[in-house]
Amino acid sequence: MEVVSHVCDICKQTKTKDEMIQMRLSQNNAYSCKNKIIENDLRLDICPECLKKKGIVFEKTEEQTQKEIYERNEKTFKEKFVELLNDLDVSFYE
């Protein structure tokens, strides 16, 4: 049995694929190079601990509904998105 490990792009800890949250950020355009279509994607592996530090909730309490958690996480993610990209050493330029 082969075990594939992944490295968290933020904290650099090694985890199994099942322990990682995989994210894909993409622009809505692609370009071709030598008859191949290349998408402008950024694929990330982030461990749940790093997302928890940013305020993302994985476990619900008895008082919370799944919808409330989803809405809170969506708001938190939007607020922390640029901060998260900075943690990943993503640079922005015009």
N, C-alpha and C positions, 0 to 999 in steps of 0.2 A: 504494500500500500504506500503510495506516494503522498507525502504531506507537503503542500505548497504553502509557503509563508509569505506574508506581505508586510511591508514596512509602512507604518503610519507616516504620512507626509508632513505631519506637524511635529510630533514628539520623537519620531524615528524608532519607536519600539516595534519589535517584530511580533506579529500575531498571525493566526491562521486566517484564511479567507473568510470564514464564517464569523470571525470576531471583528471584521472590518466593515465599515460603511463605505460603499463605493459611490462616488459622485462623478458626474460627467457634466462639465460646463462646456457649452458650445455656442459659437456664433451661428447665425442662420445662413451662413454661406460656406461654400467649399470652392476649391480651385483644382484644376487638373495639372498634372505634371507627367509628361511622357505617357499619355493615355491612361493615367490612373487618377481617380478622383480622390482628393485628399481633403478631409474635413478639418476644420479648425477646432479641435476638441482638446480640452484639458481634463484628463482622467485622474481622479484623486482617490486615495485610500486614507480614510480617517478613522481612528479608533473612537469608540463611544466615549471614553474618558475625556478626550479632547473636546468633543462636542458638548459634553456635560459641563465642562469648564466655561463654555460660551453660553450656557443657559438652556440648552436643548434637553427636554425631558423625555425619558424612555419608559419609566415606570409610573403608572397612575396611582393616585391615592383613592380612597373610597369616595372622597368628596368630588373628584374630578371625573368628567365624562371623557370619552375618547375624542369627541368633537372639540371640547375645551382645550385638551392637550394639543391637538392638531393646530388649532387656531393660535395658541400661544407659541408653539414651535415655529409656525410660519412667520409670525410677527418677529420673534427673536432672531430667526435666520435672516430675515430681510434687514434687521437692524445691525446684525453682526457680520454681514456678508463681506464687506470690504475689509473689516478687521481680520476675518478668517483668511481672506486672500493675502493680506499682509503677512500673516503668520506663515503662509506657504511661500513667502518671498516672491509673490507675483507683483510685477511692476506695471504701472500704467503710464502711458505716454500718448500724446496727441500728434 
